[in-house]
């Protein structure tokens, strides 16, 4: 199971990471997940429609920092599943020596592709994104059935209502879904996201009571398009401090 973490996604600059890591208290039991966005287009050297959130491929390795409290993850979107393995291999190389793994923002990627990648990269973490948007007409029973295909080859799932767009999570619905997933897969790490920031951390509190080992991730409400870098440092710090308070840590 993955180590519980407080996640921030959308980093573009190394000094942003150094600043937030400096705010982590000594002896903190949680890691800070450093999320860097990538897609098959950016890995091919093309510019994303949101260049303020997706760094150039040659910059990714320089963003990640070697720190025991950092969990360095590439959040990969890929709309060409036939080439997913080659993109995972490419991203692994571009991520550099400090890359710890991937969050796959892909609708149920081919499990055999993930299995092959994990066999060749057993040290890399794999987290699979699941959201109501991705479920479409599928009910939770179908989702759980599909997850059996990934048993032993993914480390966790992120249940995300928002997909980085700032839509707030539904605590009651999330607890209901995660409870059934946890019963089916007791060793699977659980992560939640969806409109998280300092002002919405109350939405996570009932989830934490049910799942003390839950991890969280925030993106959409931590910044805006300012033409260069998405994340707002004041918003990041406020969210980080509220998250630390929620999980029983102080500065």
Secondary structure, 3 states (H helix, E strand, C coil): CCCCEEEEECCCCHHHHHHHHHCCCCCCCCEEEEEEEEEHHHHCCCCCCCCCCCCCHHHHHHHCCCCCCEEEEEEEECCCHHHHHHHHHHHHHHHCCCCCEEEECCCCCCHHHHHHHHHHCCCCEEEEEECHHHHCCCCHHHHHHHHHHHCCCCCEEEEECCCCCCCCCCHHHHHHHHHHHHHHCCCCEEEEECCCCCCCCHHHHHHHHHCCCCEEEECCCCECCCCCCCECHHHHHHHHHHHHHHCCCCC
